[in-house]
């Protein structure tokens, strides 16, 4: 999440999925102010995930820059433009007592 903070991502939320889903152990949801920032954040996060040993990372939506999904196996990162994030409200599906705002993490 430090990579997202360094890139000035907004409203970063980490969600612990262990015991809730088999798709991943952790999900991170963040916003970028523009398609350019969303794309840049996705590239920075992908690079960092590779650096820390996540090897092969699947990236979807980078060409459009509205919603980028990075799937590193046990970690999934969603980076949205604010309007798109507000429309889908993805984290509301998973949040509860285990969701942590970035300022608390």
LINHUTA-V886793 format. One record per pair of residues at least 24 apart in sequence whose C-alpha atoms are under 7 Angstrom apart, sorted by the first residue. I is the first residue (numbers start at 0). J is the second residue. If there is no record, write none. Layout:
i=(I & I)
j=(J & J)
This chain:
i=(2 & 2 & 3 & 6 & 11 & 11 & 12 & 12 & 12 & 12 & 13 & 13 & 13 & 13 & 14 & 14 & 14 & 14 & 15 & 15 & 23 & 23 & 23 & 23 & 24 & 24 & 25 & 25 & 25 & 26 & 26 & 26 & 27 & 27 & 27 & 28 & 28 & 28 & 28 & 29 & 29 & 29 & 30 & 30 & 30 & 30 & 31 & 31 & 31 & 31 & 32 & 32 & 33 & 34 & 34 & 34 & 35 & 37 & 37 & 37 & 37 & 38 & 41)
j=(43 & 44 & 40 & 40 & 100 & 101 & 98 & 99 & 100 & 101 & 98 & 99 & 100 & 101 & 94 & 97 & 98 & 99 & 97 & 98 & 72 & 73 & 74 & 75 & 73 & 74 & 73 & 74 & 75 & 74 & 75 & 76 & 75 & 76 & 77 & 76 & 77 & 78 & 90 & 77 & 78 & 79 & 78 & 79 & 80 & 81 & 78 & 79 & 80 & 81 & 80 & 81 & 80 & 64 & 65 & 80 & 64 & 64 & 78 & 79 & 80 & 64 & 67)
